[in-house]
């Protein structure tokens, strides 16, 4: 088995080295090399089916580059996104593909090293009580209510119509997810570790989930945050019940159902107010057919979010190539610190990187893909080191939690990663920084509340 594992990493390193040579000495790759790399990508995905969280992280890290290159192999004139069409050349798609190969190796090494770290089992650190549960539950309902104010229901106003109330904090979704995960933690700790009879507490969990994820988010078109929260809750349920996170057919079908549901919500949320039922059905059917046949605008493999983040990657490469912008050399990651205070406290904080496209008279689908920011800062080195660090964080947080799942101080890092999981892997790495910072601030508040309750 060790020889197979060694061969696996040798193949990945070889592929990354070939990609690096191609970047330095050539801007073209053969179809054979593309399919060799695609085979390795599939191999990486199969290896990561042991943990569905790692699988999803790896899938979205790699799929962008392969979609871009795959579209160009089928047709030189094919597009892979609505935005930044001038950036969707065969040269840029090739570079995206080669950089993706390097990023996948960095990610796999990050997962590998995280498994090597020794972590002690320390489950009994504090003694939480039932009063603490109800205090957290009250705060969760209050935050959920604030989230519901941000958008009108989609049958009243289309999503994104600015019909809601703007809140001074923009991380309410991370706060709500961490609070909900803390309730799950308390429920299973009371049940499994303390052996208390708390059967009625599950009804508070069910009500919280419906109120937050359906009433405050889904009903208002906020599909990504709702999916993120539900996904994290399912992951915790599996772990606390000592079930495997392996990507089985059951889990895969559940994921496909959620994907279909998201696609439908994405179409409905912007059209329900304006179209008839029959028109809405036609729009939904067209939306699914575009995934396999391409859209009427010449875009192959059309899904929506994935195409948008692909064009943030190609767009940054295009602007760097044409000297419209310069490499940042790490400044955008330093700006995370400056972007920490809420805008009402620090109005002049650095703006979101996603605005760089509008500021240079281009269009964007929103967000700023992990590899786009990594390349923008450090070039080829960045697309290795940033995926390495992010995947190492995932692996370490998961291992720390599994070994100490009844310790809040050990669980909070995993809760934080899960709370910003989808936004972090799709829209911007800053989401992980913000959710982790939020988690540890909440942890301090939790300890203050516990001390107050005990006193």
Residue, then its C-alpha position, 0 to 999 in steps of 0.5 A: x500500500x505504501x508503494x501505491x501511495x508513493x507512486x500516487x504522489x510521484x505522479x502528481x509531482x511529475x505532472x506539476x513539474x511538466x506543467x511548470x516547464x510548459x508555463x516557462x517554455x511553451x504556451x501550448x499543451x497536447x490533447x494527450x497531456x490534457x487527458x493525462x492530467x484529467x486522469x490524475x484529477x479524477x484519481x485525486x477526486x477518487x482518493x478524496x471520496x474518503x471525506x466529502x468535505x475534502x472532495x468538494x474542496x478539491x473538486x472546485x479547486x480543479x474543475x475551473x481549469x479543466x472546464x476552461x481547457x476542455x472547452x477550448x479543446x472542443x472548439x477554439x472559439x468556445x466560451x466558458x463564461x459570460x464575463x471577460x470574454x476577451x480573456x477566454x483565449x486558448x493561451x489563457x485557458x492553457x495557463x489556467x489548466x497548467x496552474x490548476x495542475x500545480x494547485x492540486x499538488x499543493x492541496x494534496x500535500x497540505x492534506x497529507x501534512x495535516x494528517x501527520x500532526x499529533x493531536x491530544x484528546x482533551x474532550x472534557x474542558x468545560x461543563x456546559x449546562x442547559x441554560x447555556x443552550x437556551x442562551x445560544x438558541x435565543x441569539x441564533x433566533x435573533x441573528x436569523x431574524x436580522x438575516x431575514x430583514x436583509x432581503x424581501x421574500x422572492x415572491x415580493x421582490x427579486x433577489x438582489x433588488x436592494x429591497x431589504x435592510x442593510x446591516x452594519x455587519x456582513x458576516x451574519x451568515x457565519x455567525x448564525x451557522x456557528x451558533x447553530x453548530x454550537x447547538x448541535x455540539x451541545x445537544x450531542x454532548x449532553x446526550x452522548x457524554x453527559x447521558x442527560x435525557x434531552x429529547x425535547x431539545x431536538x425540537x429547538x434544533x429543528x425549529x432553528x434550522x427551519x427558521x434560519x435556512x428556509x424562512x430567513x434564507x431560502x425563501x429570500x433567495x439566499x441559496x448558497x448560505x442556506x446550502x452551506x449551513x445545511x451541509x455543515x449541519x449534516x457533516x456534524x450529524x454524521x461525525x457525532x453519530x460516528x458515521x463515515x464522511x465517505x462519499x457514498x452513493x447515498x451522499x452523492x444522490x443527496x448532493x445531486x438533489x441539493x444541486x438541482x434544488x439550488x439551480x431551481x432556486x437560482x432561476x426562481x429567485x430572479x424571475x418569480x415576480x415577473x413571469x407566469x408559472x409556465x414561463x418559469x417551468x420553461x426557464x428551469x428546463x432551459x437552465x438544466x439543458x444548458x449544463x449539458x448542451x451549452x447556453x445559447x451564448x456559446x458557453x460550454x458546460x454552463x452552470x452559472x457560479x463555476x463559469x463566473x469564478x472561471x472568468x475571474x481567474x481568466x480575467x486576472x491573467x488577461x489584465x496581468x498579461x496586458x499590463x492593466x494591473x501589476x502583481x500584488x506580492x501579498x498585499x491583498x492577504x495583508x489587506x485581510x487585517x485592514x478589512x477586519x473592522x466593519x465598514x461603519x467603523x472603518x469606512x476607508x478599509x480596502x475594498x473587496x478584490x472583486x471590484x477590480x473588474x468594474x474599476x477597470x471597465x470590465x464585468x464580473x459575476x462576483x467573487x474572486x476565485x482562490x487561484x485568481x487571488x493566489x496568482x495575482x499575488x505571487x504568480x506560479x508560486x502562489x497557486x501552489x502555496x495558497x491551496x497548500x495552506x487552505x487544505x492544510x487548514x481543512x485537514x488540521x481543523x477536521x482532525x482536531x475536531x474528530x479527536x476532540x468533538x466534545x471540546x468547544x475550544x477544539x471544535x470551534x475551528x471546524x465550525x468556523x471552516x464549515x460556516x464559510x465553506x462554500x463561500x471560501x472555496x467558490x468566492x474568496x479565501x477571505x471568507x475563511x479568514x472572516x469566518x475563523x475570526x468570527x468563530x474565535x470572537x464567538x468563543x470568547x463570548x461563549x466563555x463569558x456567558x458560561x462564566x456569567x451563568x455559573x456565577 
